[in-house]
Structure formats: C-alpha cells, structure tokens
Amino acid sequence: MNPVNLTDSEGEFLVRIARQAIETYLKENRRITPPENSDNKLREKRGVFVTLNKMKGDSKDLRGCIGFPTPEVPLIEGVIDAAVSSAFEDPRFEPVSPDEIAHLTVEVSVLTPPEIMKVSSPKEYPSKIQVGSDGLIIRWQMGSGLLLPQVPREYGWDAEEFLCHACMKAGGPPDLWLIPHTKIYTFQAEVFEETVPNGKIIRKELI
C-alpha cells in the first residue's frame, strides 16, 4: 500500500486551490495554473476526487463529484482539473452558477493506488471490506464505477450495501459483485473538507 500522508496544511492548501479553480473559471472562463511554490509532494501523481455539496441547514446534498481513480496526473493539477469538472462537467447536474458557489462546500479526497481484492469466493467480499476506510472500484465488461470511502458512512450502509451501490454505480445489477468475472478494487483516501462554504477546512475522519 502507498499511503498518502498529507499534512493538515497541505490538505487545506488543496481545498483552497480547488475553490480558487472553480471561482476563477466562473469569473474568467479559464483554468488556473498550479502555483509555482507547490510542494514536491503535491506534484506526485495521485488519484484524486473533488466533491461539491450544497448546504441545507445541518444537511447537505451532492452537487458534483469527479476525479481521477488512479495516479495519472500530478496531484495539484488533478485537483484543479477535478474541481472544474465537478462544478461544470458532472453530467448529473447543471453547471454551477455564480450565485450558487457561495453556498457550496468543497471536499478533496486524495487516493491511494487501487488494489484488486483477492478472494476464493465472491461471497467473501463483504467480510474483507472495512466500511469507512475502504473505497470501492467495480470493473466489468460494460464499464466501471467508484464510490469514495466516506460514502457508506454518510448513508449508513454496511459492507454488502456498499458493494451493491458500487455495482449500480458501475451500471450493473446490485449483485454484480457475486459474478466471478467482476473485478473489485479497494483504495483508501485522505479527505479534507470545508465545514461551511469557504470556511474552516478540516481533515475528515472516516472511521
């Protein structure tokens, strides 16, 4: 396993950059370039997702979530690209409007490289998944789907429910994980989020 090991200040920096990328695209219709003073650790290739949530009292609704499941691009560049894509290119939502950004919180999840789960029988999968720590990637002949580690905690799912929802995210039936040719990967993440729109940034506890 390749741990992320970001400091709180590095995580805060990434969230600030993600928000700046969205606000700049809204105002100037351009993508920002990574700051020249970015730490070398933030230039390592990492999987990363940016999630936007709309605050509604004490609850929140998903407003966008896009990223890179595998370490394809330098982290700081991935954060910028994922932030813009989450705000303006998530096919599930309309593009974020200028009036809306002030009511959205920004969350950045930095991923470890996915590792394929090895079991002797698909029925073993639920017992091998640590809910709250593991994220899931489902791959099959018709596509793939990913759910971040924080998702099952937010919805109160157990391991089997988590698997079923990940399978549906991949465009398959809920029991796709029981089919032998389905490939299932786990990964972990360090997650940093705004507690309120454009406010304090904290490390999200997943367990």
NULUMSE-550446 format. One line per 4 residues: their letters; for each residue x, y, z of C-alpha. Coordinates in Angstrom, 2 decimals, decimal comma. Layout:
<sites>
A) X/Y/Z  ...
</sites>
This chain:
<sites>
MNPV) 0,00/0,00/0,00  1,22/3,52/-0,82  -0,02/5,88/1,92  -0,78/9,50/1,11
NLTD) 0,48/11,09/4,35  -0,58/14,67/3,70  -0,30/17,22/6,48  -3,30/19,28/7,52
SEGE) -1,76/22,37/5,93  -1,23/20,51/2,62  -4,82/19,32/2,67  -6,06/22,83/3,39
FLVR) -3,94/24,14/0,51  -5,54/21,66/-1,90  -9,08/22,60/-0,87  -8,28/26,31/-1,27
IARQ) -6,85/25,65/-4,73  -9,94/23,67/-5,70  -12,23/26,55/-4,71  -9,99/29,07/-6,45
AIET) -10,10/26,96/-9,63  -13,91/26,98/-9,60  -14,26/30,68/-8,83  -11,71/31,66/-11,48
YLKE) -13,46/29,54/-14,10  -16,75/31,16/-13,18  -15,38/34,70/-13,48  -12,84/34,36/-16,28
NRRI) -13,72/31,11/-18,09  -10,18/29,76/-17,73  -8,35/27,13/-15,73  -5,77/28,33/-13,26
TPPE) -2,21/27,04/-13,42  -0,64/25,29/-10,41  1,17/27,69/-8,06  4,92/27,68/-8,69
NSDN) 5,58/27,26/-4,97  3,68/23,96/-4,76  5,46/21,42/-2,57  7,09/18,48/-4,37
KLRE) 4,73/16,09/-2,58  1,79/17,84/-4,26  3,39/17,24/-7,65  3,47/13,47/-7,23
KRGV) 0,97/11,57/-9,34  -2,11/10,68/-7,26  -5,70/9,69/-7,70  -7,94/12,50/-6,52
FVTL) -11,61/13,47/-6,41  -13,26/16,82/-5,74  -16,75/16,74/-4,26  -19,13/19,68/-4,06
NKMK) -22,01/19,71/-1,58  -24,87/22,17/-1,24  -25,59/23,07/2,37  -29,19/22,81/3,58
GDSK) -29,29/23,59/7,28  -27,44/20,79/9,05  -27,60/18,51/5,99  -26,01/18,63/2,57
DLRG) -26,84/17,49/-0,95  -24,33/16,29/-3,51  -23,75/18,93/-6,20  -20,89/17,38/-8,14
CIGF) -18,12/14,81/-7,82  -15,50/13,98/-10,45  -11,90/12,89/-10,27  -9,13/10,52/-11,23
PTPE) -9,32/6,99/-9,73  -5,69/6,15/-10,48  -2,44/8,14/-10,21  -2,47/9,59/-13,73
VPLI) -1,55/13,24/-13,19  0,35/15,32/-10,62  -1,86/15,86/-7,56  -2,07/19,65/-7,75
EGVI) -3,04/19,50/-11,44  -5,56/16,77/-10,74  -7,22/18,86/-8,04  -7,60/21,82/-10,41
DAAV) -8,99/19,68/-13,24  -11,31/17,70/-10,95  -12,62/20,87/-9,31  -13,56/22,45/-12,63
SSAF) -15,06/19,20/-13,91  -17,09/18,69/-10,72  -18,52/22,17/-10,94  -19,21/22,38/-14,65
EDPR) -18,99/18,95/-16,30  -20,68/16,45/-13,99  -23,41/15,03/-16,29  -25,77/14,51/-13,34
FEPV) -26,09/18,25/-12,65  -26,39/21,62/-14,30  -23,19/23,71/-14,25  -22,64/25,64/-11,02
SPDE) -23,87/29,24/-11,28  -22,12/32,34/-9,91  -24,86/32,77/-7,28  -24,52/29,17/-6,17
IAHL) -20,82/28,88/-5,34  -21,21/30,79/-2,07  -23,50/28,01/-0,81  -21,28/25,05/-1,74
TVEV) -18,64/23,31/0,33  -15,55/21,87/-1,31  -14,11/18,47/-0,38  -10,87/16,95/-1,70
SVLT) -10,16/13,22/-1,46  -6,59/12,10/-2,21  -6,47/8,40/-3,06  -4,02/5,57/-2,59
PPEI) -3,48/3,38/-5,68  -6,32/0,85/-6,11  -5,55/-2,75/-5,18  -7,53/-5,68/-6,54
MKVS) -9,34/-7,77/-3,93  -8,34/-11,42/-3,93  -10,87/-13,91/-2,58  -11,53/-17,61/-3,08
SPKE) -15,27/-16,91/-3,39  -17,17/-13,68/-4,18  -19,20/-14,26/-1,00  -16,07/-13,32/0,96
YPSK) -16,04/-9,72/-0,31  -18,23/-8,16/2,43  -16,02/-9,56/5,20  -12,90/-8,13/3,53
IQVG) -14,20/-4,56/3,26  -13,62/-2,10/6,07  -16,51/0,33/5,86  -15,34/3,90/6,43
SDGL) -11,76/3,14/5,44  -12,05/1,43/2,05  -13,33/2,93/-1,15  -14,52/0,64/-3,94
IIRW) -13,99/0,41/-7,67  -16,09/-2,09/-9,65  -14,97/-3,07/-13,13  -16,82/-5,36/-15,53
QMGS) -17,32/-5,82/-19,24  -19,83/-2,99/-19,50  -17,97/-0,32/-17,54  -16,76/0,71/-14,12
GLLL) -17,87/2,68/-11,08  -16,25/4,18/-7,98  -17,51/5,13/-4,54  -15,31/7,02/-2,09
PQVP) -14,66/5,69/1,45  -16,81/8,37/3,09  -19,95/7,47/1,11  -21,13/4,39/3,07
REYG) -20,69/6,23/6,36  -22,77/9,14/5,13  -25,60/6,83/4,02  -25,36/4,28/6,82
WDAE) -24,55/1,32/4,55  -22,97/-1,92/5,68  -20,34/-3,68/3,54  -22,84/-5,59/1,41
EFLC) -24,95/-2,50/0,75  -21,77/-0,64/-0,16  -20,90/-3,34/-2,69  -24,39/-3,28/-4,19
HACM) -24,39/0,51/-4,63  -20,89/0,42/-6,15  -22,12/-2,17/-8,64  -25,05/0,03/-9,60
KAGG) -22,66/2,98/-9,96  -20,80/0,81/-12,48  -24,03/0,37/-14,44  -24,64/-3,19/-13,33
PPDL) -27,17/-5,00/-11,16  -26,77/-4,81/-7,35  -25,49/-8,40/-7,19  -22,81/-7,87/-9,86
WLIP) -20,16/-8,44/-7,17  -21,23/-12,10/-6,95  -20,36/-12,73/-10,60  -16,85/-14,28/-10,77
HTKI) -15,53/-12,16/-13,67  -16,31/-8,89/-11,87  -13,14/-7,18/-10,65  -13,30/-5,31/-7,35
YTFQ) -10,62/-2,95/-6,12  -10,19/-1,15/-2,81  -8,36/2,05/-2,03  -8,06/4,45/0,87
AEVF) -8,20/8,22/0,95  -7,25/11,25/2,98  -10,16/13,67/2,86  -10,18/17,38/3,59
EETV) -13,37/19,44/3,59  -14,77/22,88/4,31  -17,02/22,82/7,36  -19,03/25,68/5,84
PNGK) -18,77/27,28/2,37  -15,38/28,97/2,04  -14,81/28,41/5,76  -12,63/26,35/8,05
IIRK) -11,02/23,28/6,49  -10,64/20,06/8,44  -9,37/16,54/7,90  -12,43/14,32/7,62
ELI) -12,46/11,35/9,98  -13,66/8,32/8,02  -13,75/5,62/10,71
</sites>
